Amino acid sequence: MLAHVTMKMLHHAKCFQHLAIFGSVRALHKDNRTATPQNFSNYESMKQDFKLGIPEYFNFAKDVLDQWTDKEKAGKKPSNPAFWWINRNGEEVQWSFEELGSLSRKFANILSEACSLQRGDRVILILPRVPEWWLANVACLRTGTVLIPGTTQLTQKDILYRLQSSKANCIITNDVLAPAVDAVAPKCENLRSKLIVSENSREGWGNLKEMMKHASDSHTCVKTKHNEIMAIFFTSGTSGYPKMTAHTHSSFGLGLSVNGRFWLDLTPSDVMWNTSDTGWAKSAWSSVFSPWIQGACVFTHHLPRFEPTSILQTLSKYPITVFCSAPTVYRMLVQNDMASYKFKSLKHCVSAGEPITPDVTEKWRNKTGLDIYEGYGQTETVLICGNFKGMKIKPGSMGKPSPAFDVKIVDVNGNVLPPGQEGDIGIQVLPNRPFGLFTHYVDNPSKTASTLRGNFYITGDRGYMDEDGYFWFVARADDVILSSGYRIGPFEVENALNEHPSVAESAVVSSPDPIRGEVVKAFVVLNPDYKSHDQEQLIKEIQEHVKKTTAPYKYPRKVEFIQELPKTISGKTKRNELRKKEWKTI
């Protein structure tokens, strides 16, 4: 075992001497020999020694991916593919870094030439887990266009909102969502081009598969400054529609090296599988930047819907070494009989998106012999806290701060609280703002300003730190619902509910659930004409209405009819009162 650890430490050191830096980044660490993921016995030393230089110009495609291609050609990298895709029909795609580079340059030429996109133009990408999703990510990097991912569960109304608010110039999607795009496109004056991933042609759309056959793979990557906007992610809030969170080329392209090295514990020998939906920032975290900055293989299984047995079969059949999924997935997996599955290659499991409960980690350990290393972060950040390889895990804790951030528990005035006291989780941003943070909420300066308190960026989560420096999540400070790894804002759900003719008023809060952690619950005041209707049937109608009006994952799995909503003197709904009642805290 010691020999294995020593060899891997040397592997990490060599990898990071190379990464340090692909000609662009000056140094990841002061001493790669002492800051390897297996040497976490001195956590404070690791934090202190961590240092990442930020160059004036940086582009992940050129400065990381193309450099791995050079290593690959020189035989200085393991023979793992850069990308490995399978689906339930037995189809399989594998690309080396060289092939990824060639195909993404073709895609980049399509964006620049066929779509006439310029550096800084915005591209909405709504695709399931198909290879073209990854090519689009890299092509946008090469062209300097701003990527805006979206989940395939978006409705026509959601797509219209995203196209209009982002002023997107191009959209890339498939047969399923193309009709919804066509229905709203006339209302989107900035939309100039549409690309479809399909075997069939569609009027007004460029067929990406056909265009790739004829595109040149000769393309010069744009020279982007590290602080140029690289991507925009929509994230839910408590009031209003989703906000646009802007990240730069360095905040994710370099910042996620923290995730890849320290939390995911990746090397070029690893095969990494992250099950996150392609619409979320977590896919950027663990399906693009973190693995590839380490030279690891990105593995993905295109499952149209979650199937526990398929997940277990895949982990058993393929040489996956690192697995990342939401706590909900782990909860469902441990409910299965896992005795017949042998995970011969799996060595590291991580979880994020919502807190994972100690009983799930214990069951997983009993069935697999492996711990689950919880990580905590946001769309606005890279990893904030984590349980790192080699560090003692305290069940229920989200670990200690990542090397990138100085994390504290603060009070309402921005003062740091002592261990054991609950407060707001904050990241110190003054006098020096750390890399790995979003820059701002696009077109929303007041919301951006509201995240600052004293010297800290306030995450919106409540927690406390214990005497050993471990952080513990308590709850969201606002009303955002975390369900199966999804962030769901009550405003959108309430808006959808209130459009149903039976609903006079509604309030949406989280409700405990043994599988999903928490789910959406709606408290509904009915219009008088509907009070005599069959309530069970009415609940089903309301739920179906919400599924069609907004993204299906947001629908209320629980509905309760009440006479009136609790309100303040000024008429605002007291969601916190309903939530406390639901969680039995009052």
C-alpha positions as CSV (number, residue, x, y, z in Angstrom):
1,M,0.0,0.0,0.0
2,L,2.9,2.4,0.9
3,A,4.5,1.7,-2.5
4,H,1.2,2.5,-4.2
5,V,0.8,5.8,-2.4
6,T,4.5,6.8,-3.0
7,M,4.2,6.1,-6.7
8,K,1.0,8.1,-6.9
9,M,2.6,11.0,-5.0
10,L,5.4,11.0,-7.6
11,H,2.9,10.9,-10.4
12,H,1.1,13.9,-9.0
13,A,4.3,15.8,-8.5
14,K,5.3,15.2,-12.1
15,C,1.9,16.0,-13.4
16,F,1.8,19.3,-11.5
17,Q,5.3,20.3,-12.5
18,H,4.0,19.9,-16.0
19,L,0.8,21.8,-15.2
20,A,2.8,24.4,-13.5
21,I,2.3,25.3,-16.1
22,F,1.7,24.6,-19.6
23,G,3.6,27.7,-20.5
24,S,0.9,30.0,-19.1
25,V,0.3,29.5,-15.4
26,R,3.4,30.2,-13.4
27,A,3.1,28.0,-10.4
28,L,0.4,25.9,-8.8
29,H,2.3,25.3,-5.6
30,K,5.5,26.4,-3.9
31,D,6.5,22.8,-3.4
32,N,4.8,20.0,-5.4
33,R,6.6,17.4,-3.4
34,T,4.8,18.3,-0.1
35,A,1.4,19.4,-1.4
36,T,0.2,16.2,-3.0
37,P,-3.4,14.9,-2.3
38,Q,-2.0,12.0,-0.3
39,N,-0.1,14.2,2.1
40,F,-3.0,15.8,4.0
41,S,-1.8,14.9,7.5
42,N,-0.8,18.6,7.8
43,Y,-3.9,20.3,6.4
44,E,-2.8,23.8,7.5
45,S,0.5,23.4,5.7
46,M,-1.3,22.4,2.5
47,K,-3.5,25.5,2.8
48,Q,-0.5,27.7,3.4
49,D,1.7,26.3,0.6
50,F,-1.1,26.5,-2.0
51,K,-0.4,29.3,-4.5
52,L,-1.7,29.7,-8.1
53,G,-0.3,32.3,-10.3
54,I,-2.8,34.0,-12.7
55,P,-1.3,35.0,-16.1
56,E,-2.6,38.0,-18.0
57,Y,-3.8,35.7,-20.8
58,F,-5.3,32.3,-20.4
59,N,-7.5,30.0,-22.5
60,F,-8.3,26.5,-21.2
61,A,-8.4,25.0,-24.7
62,K,-5.0,26.3,-25.7
63,D,-3.2,26.4,-22.4
64,V,-4.4,23.1,-21.0
65,L,-6.1,20.8,-23.6
66,D,-3.7,21.4,-26.4
67,Q,-0.8,20.9,-24.0
68,W,-2.1,17.5,-23.1
69,T,-2.2,16.8,-26.8
70,D,1.5,17.5,-27.0
71,K,2.1,15.3,-24.0
72,E,0.0,12.6,-25.6
73,K,2.0,12.8,-28.9
74,A,5.3,12.6,-27.0
75,G,4.2,9.5,-25.1
76,K,4.3,11.3,-21.7
77,K,0.7,10.6,-20.8
78,P,-1.1,7.3,-20.0
79,S,-3.1,5.8,-22.9
80,N,-6.5,6.6,-21.4
81,P,-8.8,8.5,-23.8
82,A,-9.6,12.1,-23.0
83,F,-13.2,11.4,-23.5
84,W,-15.2,8.2,-23.2
85,W,-19.0,8.1,-24.0
86,I,-21.4,5.2,-24.0
87,N,-25.2,4.8,-24.2
88,R,-27.7,2.2,-23.4
89,N,-27.8,0.9,-27.0
90,G,-24.2,-0.3,-26.8
91,E,-22.8,2.6,-28.8
92,E,-19.4,4.0,-27.7
93,V,-17.2,7.0,-28.5
94,Q,-13.6,7.5,-27.5
95,W,-11.4,10.5,-28.2
96,S,-7.8,11.1,-27.5
97,F,-6.8,14.7,-26.6
98,E,-5.6,15.0,-30.2
99,E,-9.0,13.9,-31.6
100,L,-10.8,16.2,-29.1
101,G,-8.7,19.1,-30.4
102,S,-9.3,18.3,-34.0
103,L,-13.1,18.0,-33.6
104,S,-13.4,21.0,-31.4
105,R,-11.5,23.1,-33.9
106,K,-14.0,22.0,-36.6
107,F,-16.8,23.1,-34.3
108,A,-15.1,26.4,-33.6
109,N,-14.9,27.1,-37.4
110,I,-18.6,26.5,-37.6
111,L,-19.3,29.0,-34.9
112,S,-17.0,31.6,-36.4
113,E,-17.7,31.1,-40.1
114,A,-21.1,29.5,-40.6
115,C,-22.7,31.3,-37.6
116,S,-20.6,34.5,-37.9
117,L,-20.1,34.6,-34.2
118,Q,-17.6,37.0,-32.8
119,R,-15.6,36.9,-29.6
120,G,-17.9,37.8,-26.7
121,D,-21.1,36.7,-28.5
122,R,-23.3,34.4,-26.4
123,V,-24.2,30.8,-27.1
124,I,-27.0,28.9,-25.4
125,L,-26.3,25.2,-25.3
126,I,-29.2,22.8,-24.4
127,L,-28.2,19.2,-25.1
128,P,-28.4,16.0,-23.1
129,R,-25.2,13.9,-22.4
130,V,-24.2,13.5,-26.1
131,P,-20.6,14.0,-27.4
132,E,-21.5,17.3,-29.1
133,W,-22.1,18.9,-25.7
134,W,-18.4,18.5,-24.9
135,L,-17.3,19.7,-28.3
136,A,-19.5,22.8,-27.9
137,N,-17.9,23.6,-24.6
138,V,-14.4,23.5,-26.1
139,A,-15.4,25.2,-29.3
140,C,-16.7,28.2,-27.3
141,L,-13.4,28.4,-25.5
142,R,-11.5,28.4,-28.8
143,T,-13.6,31.2,-30.2
144,G,-14.0,33.3,-27.1
145,T,-17.7,33.1,-27.3
146,V,-19.6,33.0,-24.0
147,L,-21.2,29.6,-23.2
148,I,-24.6,29.5,-21.5
149,P,-25.7,25.9,-20.6
150,G,-29.3,24.9,-20.0
151,T,-31.0,21.7,-18.8
152,T,-33.0,19.7,-21.4
153,Q,-36.0,20.0,-19.0
154,L,-36.5,23.6,-19.9
155,T,-39.9,24.5,-21.2
156,Q,-40.8,26.9,-24.1
157,K,-41.3,29.7,-21.5
158,D,-37.9,28.9,-19.8
159,I,-36.2,29.1,-23.2
160,L,-37.8,32.4,-24.1
161,Y,-36.7,33.9,-20.8
162,R,-33.1,32.7,-21.2
163,L,-32.8,33.8,-24.8
164,Q,-34.2,37.3,-24.1
165,S,-32.4,38.0,-20.8
166,S,-29.0,36.7,-22.0
167,K,-29.4,38.4,-25.5
168,A,-27.9,35.2,-26.9
169,N,-26.8,35.2,-30.5
170,C,-26.8,31.5,-31.1
171,I,-28.6,28.4,-29.7
172,I,-27.5,24.8,-30.0
173,T,-30.0,22.0,-29.2
174,N,-31.7,18.9,-30.5
175,D,-34.9,17.6,-32.2
176,V,-36.8,17.6,-28.9
177,L,-36.4,21.3,-28.1
178,A,-36.0,22.8,-31.6
179,P,-39.9,23.3,-31.9
180,A,-39.9,25.3,-28.7
181,V,-37.1,27.4,-29.9
182,D,-38.8,28.1,-33.2
183,A,-42.0,29.1,-31.4
184,V,-40.2,31.8,-29.4
185,A,-37.4,32.8,-31.8
186,P,-39.3,35.7,-33.5
187,K,-39.4,37.4,-30.0
188,C,-35.6,37.2,-29.7
189,E,-34.0,39.9,-31.7
190,N,-30.4,39.0,-30.9
191,L,-30.8,35.4,-32.0
192,R,-29.0,35.1,-35.4
193,S,-28.1,31.4,-35.7
194,K,-29.5,28.0,-34.7
195,L,-27.6,24.7,-34.7
196,I,-29.3,21.3,-34.3
197,V,-27.8,18.0,-33.3
198,S,-29.9,15.6,-35.4
199,E,-29.8,13.0,-38.1
200,N,-32.5,15.1,-39.9
201,S,-32.5,18.5,-41.5
202,R,-34.8,21.3,-40.1
203,E,-35.7,24.5,-41.9
204,G,-33.8,27.5,-40.5
205,W,-31.3,25.4,-38.6
206,G,-27.7,24.4,-39.4
207,N,-27.3,20.6,-39.1
208,L,-24.2,20.2,-36.9
209,K,-23.5,16.6,-37.9
210,E,-23.5,17.5,-41.6
211,M,-21.5,20.7,-41.1
212,M,-18.8,18.8,-39.1
213,K,-18.2,16.6,-42.1
214,H,-17.1,19.5,-44.2
215,A,-15.5,21.9,-41.6
216,S,-11.8,22.5,-41.5
217,D,-9.9,21.5,-38.4
218,S,-7.4,24.3,-38.9
219,H,-8.3,27.0,-36.3
220,T,-6.3,29.5,-34.3
221,C,-7.5,29.8,-30.7
222,V,-8.3,33.3,-29.7
223,K,-6.1,35.0,-27.1
224,T,-8.3,35.6,-24.2
225,K,-7.5,37.6,-21.1
226,H,-7.9,35.6,-17.9
227,N,-10.6,38.0,-16.6
228,E,-12.8,37.9,-19.8
229,I,-16.2,36.4,-19.3
230,M,-16.1,32.7,-20.4
231,A,-19.5,31.3,-19.3
232,I,-22.8,32.3,-17.8
233,F,-24.9,30.0,-15.6
234,F,-28.5,30.6,-14.7
235,T,-29.2,30.0,-11.0
236,S,-32.4,30.1,-9.0
237,G,-33.2,32.6,-6.3
238,T,-36.0,33.3,-3.9
239,S,-37.5,36.2,-5.8
240,G,-37.7,36.9,-9.5
241,Y,-36.6,34.6,-12.3
242,P,-33.1,32.9,-12.4
243,K,-30.1,35.1,-12.2
244,M,-27.2,35.0,-14.7
245,T,-23.9,34.1,-12.9
246,A,-20.8,35.2,-14.9
247,H,-17.5,33.3,-14.7
248,T,-14.2,34.2,-16.3
249,H,-11.6,32.1,-18.1
250,S,-9.5,31.9,-14.9
251,S,-12.3,31.5,-12.4
252,F,-13.3,28.1,-13.7
253,G,-10.4,27.3,-16.2
254,L,-7.8,27.6,-13.4
255,G,-9.9,27.7,-10.3
256,L,-11.3,24.2,-10.8
257,S,-7.7,22.9,-10.5
258,V,-8.5,23.0,-6.8
259,N,-11.4,20.6,-7.3
260,G,-9.5,18.3,-9.6
261,R,-6.4,17.9,-7.6
262,F,-7.5,18.2,-3.9
263,W,-11.1,16.9,-3.8
264,L,-11.4,14.6,-6.8
265,D,-7.8,13.4,-6.3
266,L,-7.3,13.0,-10.1
267,T,-4.2,12.1,-12.2
268,P,-3.9,11.3,-15.9
269,S,-4.3,7.6,-15.0
270,D,-7.9,8.1,-13.7
271,V,-11.3,7.7,-15.4
272,M,-13.8,10.1,-13.9
273,W,-17.6,9.7,-14.1
274,N,-19.8,12.6,-13.0
275,T,-23.6,12.0,-13.3
276,S,-24.6,15.7,-13.2
277,D,-27.1,17.2,-15.6
278,T,-25.4,19.1,-18.5
279,G,-27.4,22.2,-17.6
280,W,-25.7,22.8,-14.3
281,A,-22.4,24.3,-13.2
282,K,-21.5,20.9,-11.6
283,S,-21.0,19.6,-15.1
284,A,-18.5,22.3,-15.8
285,W,-16.9,21.4,-12.5
286,S,-16.5,17.6,-12.9
287,S,-17.2,16.8,-16.5
288,V,-15.0,19.4,-18.2
289,F,-12.4,21.5,-16.3
290,S,-11.5,19.5,-13.2
291,P,-10.7,16.2,-15.0
292,W,-9.1,17.7,-18.0
293,I,-6.8,20.1,-16.2
294,Q,-5.5,16.9,-14.5
295,G,-5.3,15.1,-17.9
296,A,-7.8,12.5,-16.6
297,C,-10.4,10.7,-18.8
298,V,-14.0,12.1,-18.8
299,F,-16.4,9.2,-18.8
300,T,-20.1,9.6,-19.4
301,H,-23.1,7.3,-19.8
302,H,-26.0,8.8,-21.7
303,L,-29.0,7.6,-19.7
304,P,-32.3,9.4,-20.6
305,R,-33.5,8.9,-17.1
306,F,-31.9,7.7,-13.8
307,E,-31.7,3.9,-13.5
308,P,-30.0,2.6,-10.4
309,T,-29.2,-0.8,-11.9
310,S,-27.6,0.8,-15.0
311,I,-25.4,3.0,-12.7
312,L,-24.3,-0.1,-10.8
313,Q,-23.7,-2.1,-13.9
314,T,-21.6,0.7,-15.5
315,L,-19.5,1.1,-12.3
316,S,-18.9,-2.6,-12.4
317,K,-18.2,-3.0,-16.1
318,Y,-16.0,0.0,-16.9
319,P,-12.6,1.0,-15.4
320,I,-14.1,4.0,-13.6
321,T,-11.8,5.1,-10.8
322,V,-13.5,8.3,-9.5
323,F,-17.3,8.6,-9.2
324,C,-19.2,11.8,-8.5
325,S,-22.9,12.1,-7.9
326,A,-25.6,13.8,-5.8
327,P,-26.6,12.3,-2.4
328,T,-30.0,11.3,-3.9
329,V,-28.2,9.0,-6.3
330,Y,-26.3,7.3,-3.5
331,R,-29.5,7.0,-1.5
332,M,-31.1,5.1,-4.3
333,L,-28.1,3.0,-5.1
334,V,-27.7,1.7,-1.5
335,Q,-31.3,0.6,-1.5
336,N,-30.4,-2.0,-4.2
337,D,-28.9,-5.4,-3.6
338,M,-25.3,-4.6,-4.5
339,A,-23.8,-8.0,-3.6
340,S,-23.5,-9.1,-7.3
341,Y,-21.6,-5.9,-8.4
342,K,-17.8,-5.7,-8.0
343,F,-16.3,-2.3,-8.5
344,K,-12.8,-3.4,-9.3
345,S,-11.4,-0.1,-10.4
346,L,-13.4,2.3,-8.2
347,K,-11.2,4.0,-5.6
348,H,-12.7,7.4,-4.8
349,C,-16.3,8.6,-4.4
350,V,-17.5,12.2,-4.0
351,S,-20.8,13.9,-3.5
352,A,-22.1,17.4,-3.9
353,G,-25.3,19.4,-4.6
354,E,-26.9,18.9,-1.2
355,P,-25.9,17.6,2.2
356,I,-25.4,13.8,2.4
357,T,-26.6,12.1,5.5
358,P,-24.3,9.8,7.7
359,D,-26.6,6.8,7.2
360,V,-26.1,6.9,3.4
361,T,-22.3,7.1,3.7
362,E,-22.3,4.2,6.2
363,K,-24.4,2.0,4.0
364,W,-22.2,2.8,0.9
365,R,-19.0,2.0,2.9
366,N,-20.5,-1.3,4.1
367,K,-21.4,-2.3,0.6
368,T,-18.3,-1.0,-1.3
369,G,-15.6,-0.5,1.3
370,L,-15.3,3.1,0.1
371,D,-16.0,6.4,1.8
372,I,-18.0,9.2,0.2
373,Y,-16.1,12.5,0.3
374,E,-18.6,15.3,0.5
375,G,-17.9,18.7,-1.2
376,Y,-19.6,22.0,-0.9
377,G,-19.7,24.8,-3.5
378,Q,-22.1,26.9,-5.6
379,T,-22.8,28.0,-9.1
380,E,-21.0,31.2,-8.0
381,T,-17.8,29.4,-6.8
382,V,-15.5,26.5,-7.1
383,L,-15.1,24.1,-4.2
384,I,-15.6,26.0,-0.9
385,C,-15.2,23.2,1.6
386,G,-14.5,19.5,1.1
387,N,-13.5,16.2,2.7
388,F,-10.1,15.6,1.0
389,K,-8.4,12.3,0.4
390,G,-6.4,11.2,3.4
391,M,-8.3,13.5,5.8
392,K,-10.4,12.2,8.6
393,I,-14.1,12.3,7.6
394,K,-16.6,13.5,10.2
395,P,-20.0,12.0,9.0
396,G,-22.4,14.9,8.2
397,S,-19.7,17.5,7.9
398,M,-18.8,19.1,4.6
399,G,-15.1,19.1,5.6
400,K,-12.6,21.9,5.7
401,P,-12.1,25.0,3.5
402,S,-10.4,24.4,0.1
403,P,-7.0,25.9,-0.4
404,A,-8.5,28.6,-2.7
405,F,-10.7,30.3,0.0
406,D,-10.6,31.7,3.5
407,V,-13.9,30.6,4.8
408,K,-15.5,31.9,8.0
409,I,-18.8,31.9,9.9
410,V,-20.0,35.5,10.2
411,D,-22.8,37.4,11.9
412,V,-25.2,39.9,10.5
413,N,-22.5,42.6,10.7
414,G,-19.8,40.6,9.0
415,N,-18.0,39.8,12.2
416,V,-16.3,36.4,12.4
417,L,-18.0,34.0,14.9
418,P,-16.2,31.6,17.2
419,P,-16.4,27.7,16.8
420,G,-19.8,26.3,17.7
421,Q,-21.8,29.4,16.9
422,E,-24.2,29.3,13.9
423,G,-24.1,32.0,11.3
424,D,-23.7,32.7,7.6
425,I,-21.0,30.9,5.6
426,G,-18.8,33.6,4.1
427,I,-15.7,33.7,1.9
428,Q,-13.2,36.6,2.5
429,V,-12.9,38.8,-0.6
430,L,-11.3,41.9,0.9
431,P,-8.6,43.2,0.7
432,N,-7.9,40.6,-2.1
433,R,-10.6,38.8,-4.0
434,P,-9.7,35.2,-4.5
435,F,-9.9,33.5,-7.9
436,G,-12.6,30.9,-8.3
437,L,-15.4,33.3,-7.6
438,F,-18.0,34.5,-10.1
439,T,-17.5,38.2,-11.2
440,H,-21.1,39.4,-10.9
441,Y,-24.8,38.7,-11.7
442,V,-25.3,39.9,-15.2
443,D,-27.5,43.0,-15.5
444,N,-28.2,42.8,-11.7
445,P,-25.9,45.1,-9.8
446,S,-28.1,45.3,-6.7
447,K,-28.1,41.5,-6.4
448,T,-24.4,41.4,-6.8
449,A,-23.9,44.1,-4.1
450,S,-26.2,42.2,-1.8
451,T,-23.8,39.2,-1.6
452,L,-21.2,41.4,0.1
453,R,-21.1,41.9,3.9
454,G,-18.0,43.6,5.4
455,N,-15.0,41.7,4.0
456,F,-17.0,38.7,3.0
457,Y,-18.9,37.2,0.1
458,I,-22.0,35.7,1.7
459,T,-23.0,32.3,0.3
460,G,-26.6,32.4,1.4
461,D,-26.1,29.2,3.5
462,R,-26.1,28.9,7.3
463,G,-23.6,26.7,9.1
464,Y,-21.1,26.5,11.9
465,M,-17.5,25.5,12.4
466,D,-16.5,23.1,15.1
467,E,-13.4,23.2,17.3
468,D,-11.4,21.1,14.8
469,G,-12.1,23.5,11.9
470,Y,-14.7,21.3,10.1
471,F,-17.7,23.1,8.7
472,W,-21.3,21.9,9.1
473,F,-24.2,22.9,6.9
474,V,-27.4,23.9,8.7
475,A,-29.8,25.3,6.1
476,R,-30.3,27.8,3.3
477,A,-30.5,31.3,4.7
478,D,-33.2,32.0,2.0
479,D,-36.0,29.9,0.7
480,V,-34.2,28.2,-2.2
481,I,-35.0,24.4,-2.2
482,L,-32.2,21.9,-2.7
483,S,-33.8,18.7,-4.1
484,S,-31.8,15.9,-5.7
485,G,-29.0,18.3,-6.4
486,Y,-31.3,20.8,-8.1
487,R,-31.7,24.4,-6.8
488,I,-35.4,25.4,-7.1
489,G,-36.5,29.0,-6.4
490,P,-40.1,29.2,-4.9
491,F,-40.9,32.3,-7.1
492,E,-41.1,30.4,-10.4
493,V,-43.1,27.5,-8.9
494,E,-45.6,29.9,-7.2
495,N,-45.9,31.8,-10.5
496,A,-46.8,28.6,-12.3
497,L,-49.2,27.6,-9.6
498,N,-51.0,30.9,-9.6
499,E,-51.7,30.6,-13.3
500,H,-54.0,27.6,-12.7
501,P,-57.6,28.7,-12.5
502,S,-58.2,26.8,-9.2
503,V,-55.4,28.7,-7.3
504,A,-56.1,31.9,-5.5
505,E,-52.8,32.1,-3.7
506,S,-49.8,29.8,-3.1
507,A,-46.6,29.5,-1.2
508,V,-43.8,27.0,-1.9
509,V,-41.3,25.7,0.6
510,S,-39.1,22.7,1.1
511,S,-40.4,19.5,2.8
512,P,-38.3,16.6,4.1
513,D,-38.0,13.5,1.9
514,P,-36.2,10.2,2.7
515,I,-34.8,9.8,-0.9
516,R,-34.4,13.4,-2.3
517,G,-33.4,15.0,1.0
518,E,-36.1,17.6,0.5
519,V,-38.8,18.2,-2.1
520,V,-41.1,21.0,-3.2
521,K,-44.3,21.4,-1.2
522,A,-47.0,23.8,-2.2
523,F,-49.5,25.4,0.2
524,V,-52.5,26.4,-1.9
525,V,-55.5,28.6,-1.2
526,L,-58.3,27.6,-3.6
527,N,-60.6,29.9,-5.4
528,P,-64.2,29.4,-4.0
529,D,-65.5,27.7,-7.1
530,Y,-63.0,24.8,-6.7
531,K,-63.4,24.1,-3.0
532,S,-66.0,21.4,-3.6
533,H,-63.9,19.6,-6.3
534,D,-62.2,16.2,-5.7
535,Q,-59.0,17.3,-4.0
536,E,-56.9,14.3,-5.1
537,Q,-57.8,14.9,-8.7
538,L,-57.2,18.6,-8.3
539,I,-53.7,18.0,-6.9
540,K,-52.8,15.9,-10.0
541,E,-54.1,18.6,-12.3
542,I,-52.1,21.3,-10.5
543,Q,-49.0,19.2,-10.6
544,E,-49.3,18.5,-14.3
545,H,-49.9,22.2,-14.9
546,V,-46.7,23.1,-13.2
547,K,-44.7,20.4,-15.1
548,K,-45.9,22.0,-18.4
549,T,-45.5,25.6,-17.3
550,T,-42.0,25.4,-15.9
551,A,-39.2,22.8,-15.9
552,P,-40.7,19.4,-14.7
553,Y,-38.2,19.0,-11.9
554,K,-39.7,22.0,-10.1
555,Y,-43.2,20.6,-9.7
556,P,-44.6,20.3,-6.2
557,R,-44.4,16.6,-5.1
558,K,-46.6,17.6,-2.1
559,V,-49.6,19.8,-2.2
560,E,-51.7,20.9,0.8
561,F,-54.8,23.1,0.6
562,I,-55.2,25.6,3.3
563,Q,-57.7,28.4,4.1
564,E,-55.1,31.2,4.2
565,L,-51.4,31.9,4.0
566,P,-49.5,33.3,7.0
567,K,-48.5,36.9,6.2
568,T,-46.7,39.9,7.6
569,I,-48.4,43.2,8.3
570,S,-47.2,44.4,4.9
571,G,-48.8,41.4,3.2
572,K,-45.7,39.3,2.5
573,T,-46.1,35.6,2.8
574,K,-44.2,34.1,5.7
575,R,-42.5,31.2,3.9
576,N,-40.2,30.6,6.8
577,E,-43.2,29.9,9.1
578,L,-44.6,27.3,6.7
579,R,-41.1,25.8,6.3
580,K,-40.6,25.5,10.0
581,K,-43.9,23.8,10.4
582,E,-43.1,21.4,7.6
583,W,-39.8,20.5,9.2
584,K,-41.4,20.3,12.7
585,T,-39.2,23.1,14.1
586,I,-42.0,25.1,15.7
